[in-house]
Each structure stands twice: as structure tokens, then as C-alpha cells.
Amino acid sequence: MIRKLTKADHVKVMELVEPKAAENLFIIGNIEAFGYDSDIQDVWGEWEQNKLIAVLQRYRTYFVMYSEGEYDIREFAKIINAHKQRFDLSGLKHLIAPLETYIDRYVRVHKETYYAACEKLRYPVSAEQIDQVEYLTSADYEENIEMLGSIPEFSTSNVTKESREDAEKNKTGRTYFIRDEKGTMVASASTTAENSQSAMIVGVGTRPGYERQGYATKCMEKLCAALLAEGKSLCLFYDNPAAGNIYKRLGFEDIGMWTMIRYEAE
């Protein structure tokens, strides 16, 4: 049986998603922020007797699917197809692939990326190693945005002063950065979708001309150490094995492929 979930189901929802906090970062974060009664969010669940076995979440125009095993593909597809506007569907590849056959909409974007998680750094990080790394505050937002804009892969980034302010206010993201000996901001690393259980690493970048000097690694070390000390699971997406090797040296391990599909309006 599939039905909409309410606050009364919260314990069962967390029993399903919390053991895989990295995989369910978006579901956990959106429930913590908006609950079950918001106009911008719906949560459906499939039950086997008194056990919740699958969850589908809609946050605005974004659907995320999670199940610990097989689920009622056709019925969840009906729920998704009822959304007439453009939407995104995402989740672990093995969960999204069965749904694709039943989504009756034109595909605009179909993207798959590696998905990795970290529960512990592979090596100890001392305060002396990362004493140059600073926490980004409002005084440095514009400089950080300028630096990211100078990096080709972030040239179309939607990071703004307002988005930095919102992340700080709502505790959904943070950034650490580092300067060189001349005071130039040369690298930073950020989080997004932070919640009580997990956080996603994003925006790891180095200003052109300063690569391969360990700046971004220091930012990552400080960021990851701070998050892990808070008991959070860390996760990130990456596109190529070369980037993955850098993260794996820190302690990230692949947990699967993540699929994101953008469908056009009906």
C-alpha cells in the first residue's frame, strides 16, 4: 500500500532512511526543514503491513526515490506522472532505472555521476596542518564568488551572496577557504543540504595558477574534520575517476551511481 506520509509516520521514515544517511541526504534535510505539511513538499511511502519499505519525496519540482529493496514501480510512477510541470527525478541508479520505463515524459537531461561517502578520514589531521584554513564569513562572500567564477568548471555556478547568506542562516551549508602568503584567496570547499545526519561536499575548487599545491586538500581536510566531529556522514558527487582518487585518499568510498533525469512538462 502506498499513501502520503504525515508527521505521525516520522519515526518509521527515519528508521528507513537514517541508516543510509549519506544516500538519503536530500530526503532527511528536506523533512527536517519543511516537514510533511508544506505546500512545497510531499512524501509518499509504501508499506508492507507495518513496515515502511520505500519513500518518494517531492520538493518543489524535484522527486527523490529511496527503497531498501524492491518497491511498487508502477504505482510510484503514477504519482510522478501526475505532476504536469517540468520536474527532476533522482536517486541511486539501481532504484531509478526501473522507474524510467514508466515515466511518460520527454527527457531533457539524463546524467549519471559517481556517488561517494565518508565516515572517517584515512589519516589524522592536526591543527597545525590546517591552521591557514578559515571559515568563510560575510566579509569574504564576494571574494569567494569571484574566485569560483575564475575556475572554468564553476563558470556557470549559481552561487550568490544571497545563497551564501541563506546557507549560513539556515545552517544548511558552510565554506572553508585558504589564502596564499600574499593574501590571495586561492581555494575553498563547501557543503550544501546539511542536516542533522549528513552533508554534501560541493564547490571544491582552486584558483587557476594555484593548482597542485595542496590548497584544496587543506580546505577539504578542515571541512571534513569539522563535519565528522559533529557525527555527520559526508557524501559527494564526482564525474571522473581522477577526481575520485583525490577524494578516496581522504577516506571517501563509492556507494553507487547517482542518476538525475530532467523531464519536460506534459
N, C-alpha and C positions, 0 to 999 in steps of 0.2 A: 504494500500500500504506500502511495506517495501522497503527501499532504504538505501544506505550508506549515512551517515551524513557528513557534511562539516562544516567549520568554520562559514558559513552563517547560520547554524542551531543552533548555540551555545546558543542563548537566549532561544529558545524553549527547548533545552536539560536541561538547568538549571532550567527552570520553572517546569519541570517534576521531576528532581532529588533533587534539593535543599531543598524542604520542608521535605524530609526524608534524611537529610544529613548523619545520622549515618548508615542507611541501604545502602546508596549509596557512602560510603566512598571510595571504590576502583574505582568506575566509576568517581567520581569527581576528585580524586587525579591523576588518570592516564590521564584524559583530561587536567588538569592543567599542568601536566609535559610534555605530548607528543602531545597534540592537536589532530587534525583529519587527518593529512597528513603524519604521521610517518610510516615507514616500519614495525615497531613492533606492531602497533596498528590499529585496525579498529573499527568503531562504526556504527551500523545499527539502524534504527528507524522505527517504524510502525506509520503510520499517519491515522487519521480519519478526512478527509477534511484538515483543517489547524491546527489540534491539534495533537501533538505528544503523543502517549499513551503507548509506550513501547520502551525500549532500550536494545540492546545486544552489549556488548563490548568484543573485543578480545585484550588482552595484551599479546604479545608473544604466549604462549600456554595456556593461561588462559581466559576462557569465563565467563562473569558475566551477568546475566539477571535481568532486573527490569521492572515492569509494575505496574500501579496503579489499574489495573483491568484485564479483560480478554484480551488475545492477540492471534495472529495467530501462534499457537503452531507448526503446520506442516511446515510453511514457515521458521520460525526461526530454526527449527530442520534441514531443508535442508542446511541452511547456516553453521550450526555447523558440519554436516556430511561431508561437502565439505573439511573440514580440515583433511588431511590424517595422520598427525603425532599424537603422544600421546598428549592428552590435558586434562585439568581440566575444569569442569563446576560447577559453584557455584552460590548461591543466596538464598533468603528466600525459605524455604521448599515448601510453597504453590505455588510458581512460578516455581520451578524446577521440582516438582513431575510430572506435565503434560508432560513435555518435555522428561522425561526418556523413555517413551514408544516408542518414535520416533528416539532415538539415536541408530544407528545401529553399535555398537562397544562393545567389551568386557570390562567389568567393572573390574578394578584393585582394586580400593578403593572406598567405599561408606561410608561417615561419616556424622553424624548429631551432631551438638552441639547447646547448648543454645546461644542465641544472646541477649545481653542486652545493654541498652543505658542509658546515664545520661545527664541531662541538668542542674542539680543543686545539690549540696551536701545537705544531710539531716540535717547537723548541721554546725555551724560556726567553722572555723579553724583559730586559732590565730597564729601569727608568733612565739610565744613562744613554742607552741605545736610542731612545725616542724623545729625549728632552728638548729637541728642536721643534717637535711637532706640537702645534697649537690647535685649540678648539676654535672653530670659526664663529665669530660673533658679528653682530650687525655692522660694526665698523669696517669689516672686511668683505661684506657680501659682494659689493660691486667689483672689487678687485678679483675675487674668486670667479665671478661670472665672466669677466674679461679674460681671465686665464683659460677657463674652459672653452671659451669661444675661439681661442687661438689654436686649439687642438682639433685637427681635421675630423676625428670621429665624433666630436661634440659640437660641430658647427651648426647642427640643426637642433641642438638641445633646447628644451623648453624651461630650463632653469631660469628663474627670475628672482628679483629681490623679494617680491611678494611670496613666491613659493618657498623661499628660504625662511621668511618670517612665519608663514603658516606652519611649516615643519617644526620650527622652534616652539611656537605657541602650543601646538597640539601634541608635542613630543613624539612625532611620527618620523623624524629624521634628524640627523646631525652630520657635521662635516669636520674633519681634521685636515690641516694643511701644514706645509712646511716652506720656509724661505731659505734661500742660499745665503752665503756670507755677505752679500751686498744688500740683502733685504728684499730681494725679488721673490714673490710667491711663485714657486716652481712646481708644486704638485699638491693634490688633495684627494681625499677619498670620502665618500658619503654613504649614508643609509637612507632608505625610504621604506614606507609601510611598516615602520617599527610598531610592535605591540608588546604585550607583557611577556610573550613567549619567544618571539623571534624577530629578526630584522634582515632586510635585504641590502646587500652591499651594491652600490651603484657609483657612477661618476669617478672611477679610479683613473686619474689621468696625470700626465706630466707635460709641462710646457715644452713646445718644440725647442730643441737645442740643449735640453737638460736630461734627456733620456739616458737610461742605463747607468745612472749614478746612485741608485738606491733610494731616491726620494719618495717615490710612490710606495715602495715597500715599507718604509718607515711609517708613512701615513696609515697603511693597512695594518701594520703591527699594533699601532696605538689604538686604532678604531676597533679592531677585533678583540684586543685585550680588554678594552673597556666594556664591550658588549658581553663577552663571555663571563666577565666578572659579575655581571648582572644576571647571569643564569640564562641568557638568551641563546637560542640556536641561530646560526648565521647561514645565509644562503645567497647565491648569486647566479646570474646567467652569464654564459660566455659563448662566443661564436666559433672560436678556433682552438685547436689543441695547444698551440704555442702560448696563448693567454692562459689556458687551463693549467699548464705546467707551472706557471708563476703562482697561481692560487693553490695548487696542490702542495707546493713547497711550504706554504703557510699552514696547511692542515685541512684544506677543503678536499672533499671526495665526491665524485659523481654519484648522483642518486637517480639519474634518469634523464630523459629528454623532455623538454617542455614545449608544448605546442600552443601557438596563438593563431587563431583564424579570425579574420575580419570579414563579416558578411554585409552585403548591401541591403538596403531597405527593400521591402517587398514591392 
